[in-house]
């Protein structure tokens, strides 16, 4: 993996706007639990080795995690 090959460099991941919009739309239609899907998405990025996560969900995730 890139993380293993270059451990001295930070690894960043991000959500693109289409992913954000898809989660919002599916949630608005009652098809998914927005909080659960969003937090699982962010957790999967962390599990994949991200040192930084850039996401449109940042403010919402911070509020959810603060609870």
N, C-alpha and C positions, 0 to 999 in steps of 0.2 A: 504494500500500500504506500501511498504518498507519505502518510504520517510516519510509517516505519522507515522509509527511505530518507526522510528529511526531518528527523525528530526535533531538531533545533529551531524549526520554523513553526509558527502558529498555523493551525488549520482553521479556516473559516468556512461556514456553510450559510446558505440563505434560502429563503422561500421566494419564489417569483410571484408577481402579482396575480397570475392566473391561478396558482394554487390557493392563494389567499381568497380570491373571488369564489373559487369552487367551494371552499369550506363555508364561506359566508352564505352562498346561495343554497347549499344543501341544508345548512342549519335553518335558514329562513323557511325552507319547505318542510321542516320537521323530519328530515331523513337521517340526520346525524345529531349527536350531541357535540356542539361546537367546542366546548371546553375540553372534553375527553379527546377528541380528534386532534385539536391543536396541541395539547400538551403531549400526546403520544408522538406527534410529528416532531416536535422539538426534542423530546427525549431520544427519539431514534437518531437524530443528528448528533446528539451528545454521545450516544453509544457508538456511533460510527467514528468518533474521534475528534469531533469539533471542539476547538478551544474557544471559538466565538461563533455565535449564531446571529445572523442578521435576518429580521423578520418583520413583516407588517403587523404581526400579532404581538409585538413586544409589550405594549402598554396593557393589553388585556391579559396576557400571560403573567405579567408582573402582579397585577391585581389578584388573579386567581391563586398564584403561588404565595402571595402575602397572607391569604386567609388561613 
